[in-house]
């Protein structure tokens, strides 16, 4: 058990370390190659678009823990190779083609990875956040060093480091032992029945839409936050430090929630995460001083840290270990659909109407999310009462 814990923690750290040397700087790299926001938005939308298409395919392939583990190992290495090649490309069409291949291998990765870690942590009576915080810690290091590497050495070196780390994480997947789940079975005729059970669970459905919108708004604003800060005089090295800062806040939130003796209701936490998103976008919309914009970006760490703490264990509690992977993949699917829409819309919004209108529209969406978060516990409470009062059949 101890060796397996080390493997999972090391895997999480190395994977996120590799991610942190590439994905936070991808949009800035595209700006460096002379692309405008609309084209950047299109390239960034490739991954969520393919996630929509590939989600059911990966869910079908990864019908057992062993298959999930092996699949993740292969696609991690292939994704790293695409990242390496992108660093030596400047043509829009070539980068778009490589982004398609990269998305084929990486667009569903974290949904599968999170379900694997969540199932292992639940199976070993541990908390998912206890493993995920290693990823956050690695991201702090990667984004801080990555920003300086991009500016003072080259993007190619940063992307090359990302490739090496992705390759290493791929190898680690093959070294992990399989998790034994008694309910685990082959996907066949029961597949449709499983999804029917999942979507009959109204608590899960309400949470799924919250999760999708919250993460889509969080990550579409991450994608354009670096380009926004660049218009206000913050280059890749400064942006790397800003990214490290809000991931540090995320890590602190995860640690606090992990070690709190008295557990806070997940519904309250979800409301807090939605409020943090609204405030962050409001500060940007008001074009507050740069120092305040940077300070408020720490709220991204608060909101996302809460989602990481709540989401995966909550899905397991609602659906059980045997259906958790399908549930998490459905959450990822909704998120991918919304992120695809937001990345395209936001890229065109920025190019045609500027950042102020972009932040206004995203803030309105965040306010809708906040209102929705208030209704989640109310609706779930009514459902619980109906189930208690309904006669047994």
Rosetta blueprint (number, residue, H / E / L):
1 X L
2 X H
3 X H
4 X H
5 X H
6 X H
7 X H
8 X H
9 X H
10 X H
11 X H
12 X H
13 X H
14 X H
15 X H
16 X H
17 X H
18 X H
19 X H
20 X H
21 X L
22 X L
23 X H
24 X H
25 X H
26 X H
27 X H
28 X H
29 X H
30 X H
31 X H
32 X H
33 X L
34 X L
35 X L
36 X L
37 X H
38 X H
39 X H
40 X H
41 X H
42 X H
43 X H
44 X H
45 X H
46 X H
47 X H
48 X H
49 X H
50 X H
51 X H
52 X H
53 X H
54 X H
55 X H
56 X H
57 X H
58 X H
59 X H
60 X H
61 X H
62 X L
63 X L
64 X L
65 X H
66 X H
67 X H
68 X H
69 X H
70 X H
71 X H
72 X H
73 X H
74 X H
75 X H
76 X H
77 X H
78 X H
79 X H
80 X H
81 X H
82 X H
83 X H
84 X H
85 X H
86 X H
87 X L
88 X L
89 X L
90 X L
91 X L
92 X H
93 X H
94 X H
95 X H
96 X H
97 X H
98 X H
99 X H
100 X H
101 X H
102 X H
103 X H
104 X H
105 X H
106 X H
107 X L
108 X L
109 X H
110 X H
111 X H
112 X H
113 X H
114 X H
115 X H
116 X H
117 X H
118 X H
119 X H
120 X H
121 X H
122 X H
123 X H
124 X L
125 X L
126 X L
127 X L
128 X H
129 X H
130 X H
131 X H
132 X H
133 X H
134 X H
135 X H
136 X H
137 X H
138 X H
139 X H
140 X H
141 X H
142 X H
143 X H
144 X H
145 X H
146 X H
147 X H
148 X H
149 X H
150 X H
151 X H
152 X H
153 X L
154 X L
155 X H
156 X H
157 X H
158 X H
159 X H
160 X H
161 X H
162 X H
163 X H
164 X H
165 X H
166 X H
167 X H
168 X H
169 X H
170 X H
171 X H
172 X H
173 X H
174 X H
175 X H
176 X L
177 X L
178 X L
179 X L
180 X L
181 X L
182 X L
183 X L
184 X L
185 X L
186 X L
187 X L
188 X L
189 X L
190 X H
191 X H
192 X H
193 X H
194 X H
195 X H
196 X H
197 X H
198 X H
199 X H
200 X H
201 X L
202 X H
203 X H
204 X H
205 X H
206 X H
207 X H
208 X H
209 X H
210 X H
211 X H
212 X H
213 X H
214 X H
215 X H
216 X H
217 X H
218 X H
219 X H
220 X H
221 X H
222 X H
223 X H
224 X H
225 X H
226 X H
227 X H
228 X H
229 X H
230 X H
231 X H
232 X L
233 X L
234 X L
235 X L
236 X H
237 X H
238 X H
239 X H
240 X H
241 X H
242 X H
243 X H
244 X H
245 X H
246 X H
247 X H
248 X H
249 X H
250 X H
251 X H
252 X H
253 X H
254 X H
255 X H
256 X H
257 X H
258 X H
259 X H
260 X L
261 X L
262 X L
263 X L
264 X L
265 X L
266 X H
267 X H
268 X H
269 X H
270 X H
271 X H
272 X H
273 X H
274 X H
275 X H
276 X H
277 X H
278 X H
279 X H
280 X H
281 X H
282 X H
283 X H
284 X H
285 X H
286 X L
287 X L
288 X L
289 X L
290 X H
291 X H
292 X H
293 X H
294 X H
295 X H
296 X H
297 X L
298 X H
299 X H
300 X H
301 X H
302 X H
303 X H
304 X H
305 X H
306 X H
307 X H
308 X H
309 X H
310 X H
311 X H
312 X H
313 X H
314 X H
315 X H
316 X H
317 X H
318 X H
319 X H
320 X L
321 X H
322 X H
323 X H
324 X H
325 X H
326 X H
327 X H
328 X H
329 X H
330 X H
331 X H
332 X H
333 X H
334 X H
335 X H
336 X H
337 X H
338 X H
339 X H
340 X H
341 X H
342 X H
343 X H
344 X H
345 X H
346 X H
347 X H
348 X H
349 X H
350 X H
351 X H
352 X H
353 X H
354 X H
355 X H
356 X H
357 X H
358 X H
359 X H
360 X H
361 X H
362 X H
363 X H
364 X H
365 X H
366 X H
367 X H
368 X H
369 X H
370 X H
371 X H
372 X H
373 X H
374 X H
375 X H
376 X H
377 X H
378 X H
379 X H
380 X H
381 X H
382 X H
383 X H
384 X H
385 X H
386 X H
387 X H
388 X H
389 X H
390 X L
391 X L
392 X L
393 X L
